[in-house]
Amino acid sequence: EIVQYLRVHRDQEEQVFKTLAYFDGINFATRAKAEALFSTALMDETCPPSTVFAAYNYWAGKKSIKVYPYNEHDGGGIHHQYHKINYLRNLWFKYFQKPSFNIFGKQLSFRDFIFHYLLLTCLIDCHIA
């Protein structure tokens, strides 16, 4: 959307980025403490890579990034889904150090956690698309 707008309103670039600064995640990234996995697709016109790199560079917590040079807004597609699951698995065993834990009185296994994660991801992706 930004790219399409600026194609027509080239003289508005400074004002567009000044306005976007109010909503930019960079403002919160410097206070982050959680580990984070970032990803960006270099052909993405919806979430320009420069904005992802900016948030990544300001992120105060431990971080890693996956860059997909030939993808658009789909990011890394199924390849990145696998990467996210592996990332979550590593965090799970790093912090919980066991195959399951008790949450809200229910035993939750890593398999159940991933199922709910994928279900939620699918619902969000379907809603956005």
C-alpha positions as CSV (number, residue, x, y, z in Angstrom):
1,E,0.0,0.0,0.0
2,I,2.8,2.4,0.9
3,V,4.6,1.7,-2.4
4,Q,1.4,2.1,-4.4
5,Y,0.7,5.4,-2.7
6,L,4.2,6.8,-3.2
7,R,4.2,5.8,-6.9
8,V,1.4,8.4,-7.3
9,H,2.4,10.9,-4.6
10,R,6.2,11.0,-4.9
11,D,6.4,14.3,-3.1
12,Q,4.7,12.9,0.0
13,E,7.5,10.5,1.0
14,E,8.8,12.5,3.9
15,Q,5.3,13.0,5.4
16,V,4.4,9.3,4.8
17,F,7.4,8.1,6.8
18,K,6.9,10.8,9.5
19,T,3.3,9.5,9.9
20,L,4.3,5.9,9.9
21,A,6.8,6.6,12.7
22,Y,3.9,7.0,15.1
23,F,2.9,3.4,14.5
24,D,6.3,1.9,14.1
25,G,7.2,-1.1,16.2
26,I,10.7,0.4,16.6
27,N,9.2,2.6,19.4
28,F,8.6,-0.6,21.4
29,A,11.6,-2.7,20.3
30,T,14.1,-1.0,22.5
31,R,12.2,-2.2,25.6
32,A,11.9,-5.8,24.4
33,K,13.3,-8.6,26.6
34,A,11.9,-11.7,25.0
35,E,13.8,-13.8,22.5
36,A,12.4,-13.2,19.0
37,L,12.5,-14.7,15.5
38,F,12.2,-12.2,12.7
39,S,11.7,-12.9,9.1
40,T,11.5,-10.7,6.0
41,A,11.1,-11.3,2.3
42,L,13.1,-8.9,0.1
43,M,10.3,-8.7,-2.5
44,D,7.6,-7.8,0.0
45,E,5.8,-4.6,-0.9
46,T,3.3,-4.9,2.0
47,C,5.9,-5.1,4.8
48,P,9.0,-3.5,3.3
49,P,12.2,-5.3,4.4
50,S,13.6,-2.0,5.6
51,T,10.9,-1.8,8.3
52,V,11.7,-5.4,9.5
53,F,15.4,-4.7,9.6
54,A,14.8,-1.5,11.5
55,A,12.7,-3.3,14.2
56,Y,15.3,-6.1,14.2
57,N,18.2,-3.7,14.7
58,Y,16.4,-1.9,17.6
59,W,15.2,-5.2,19.3
60,A,16.8,-5.2,22.8
61,G,16.3,-8.9,23.5
62,K,18.1,-11.9,22.0
63,K,17.1,-12.2,18.3
64,S,17.6,-14.0,15.0
65,I,16.3,-13.3,11.5
66,K,15.6,-15.3,8.4
67,V,15.8,-13.5,5.1
68,Y,14.0,-14.8,2.0
69,P,15.5,-13.0,-1.0
70,Y,13.0,-14.2,-3.6
71,N,9.7,-14.2,-1.7
72,E,7.0,-11.6,-1.5
73,H,4.6,-11.1,1.4
74,D,4.3,-14.9,1.7
75,G,7.7,-14.8,3.4
76,G,9.4,-18.2,3.5
77,G,6.1,-20.0,3.0
78,I,6.0,-23.6,4.4
79,H,9.8,-23.5,4.8
80,H,9.4,-20.7,7.3
81,Q,6.6,-22.6,9.1
82,Y,9.0,-25.4,9.7
83,H,11.7,-23.0,10.9
84,K,9.2,-21.3,13.3
85,I,8.2,-24.7,14.7
86,N,11.8,-25.7,15.2
87,Y,12.5,-22.3,16.9
88,L,9.5,-22.8,19.2
89,R,10.6,-26.3,20.0
90,N,14.1,-25.1,21.0
91,L,12.6,-22.4,23.2
92,W,10.2,-24.9,24.7
93,F,12.9,-27.3,25.8
94,K,15.2,-24.5,26.8
95,Y,12.7,-23.0,29.2
96,F,10.6,-25.9,30.3
97,Q,13.2,-28.7,29.8
98,K,10.5,-31.4,29.7
99,P,8.0,-32.7,27.1
100,S,5.0,-31.1,28.7
101,F,3.9,-28.7,31.5
102,N,0.8,-27.8,33.5
103,I,-1.0,-24.7,32.4
104,F,-4.4,-23.6,33.8
105,G,-4.8,-27.1,35.3
106,K,-4.3,-28.9,32.0
107,Q,-1.2,-30.8,30.9
108,L,0.1,-29.3,27.6
109,S,2.5,-31.2,25.5
110,F,4.8,-29.6,22.9
111,R,2.7,-31.5,20.2
112,D,-0.5,-29.8,21.6
113,F,1.2,-26.5,21.7
114,I,2.3,-26.7,18.1
115,F,-1.2,-27.8,17.1
116,H,-2.8,-24.8,18.7
117,Y,0.0,-22.5,17.3
118,L,-0.7,-23.8,13.7
119,L,-4.4,-23.5,14.2
120,L,-4.1,-19.9,15.4
121,T,-1.6,-19.1,12.6
122,C,-4.0,-20.6,10.0
123,L,-7.0,-18.6,11.4
124,I,-4.9,-15.3,11.4
125,D,-3.6,-16.0,7.8
126,C,-7.1,-16.8,6.6
127,H,-8.5,-13.7,8.2
128,I,-5.8,-11.4,6.8
129,A,-6.0,-12.8,3.3
